[in-house]
Amino acid sequence: MTLFDILRQAGIHAILTMIVSVLPLGAGLAYVFRPTEHRLALMRPISLAGIFAALSGLASGLVHVLRHIAMSEPVKWNLVALGTAEALVPLYIASSCLAAAWLCVAVGLRRQA
């Protein structure tokens, strides 16, 4: 299964949470190349938006998994495991992007000093 197949099957909420989660990385890269106080101040709210988007994506995915468990007779645990793994994707992407973004901020702070 290719990346485009996976994204095609993802819901609009999952796609939007992943897009919002990538925004801090863009802000961190902008700070590396032109470190200003304004860009540094903007990193905090953008990071919070990424964190809350990731948590929202995780919660939404877990809601779908729990709904599947409640409505299935008998429960197919391989589908539950697959759904839970898919629910963790927005959190994984957000954590990776936030880590890279704040590393970029650290480099930018080093350059500014």
Secondary structure, DSSP 8 states (H G I E B T S, - for coil): --HHHHHHHS-HHHHHHHHHHHHHHHHHHHHHHS--HHHHHHHHHHHHHHHHHHHHHHHHHHHHHHHHHHH-SS--HHHHHHHHHHHTHHHHHHHHHHHHHHHHHHHHHHHH-
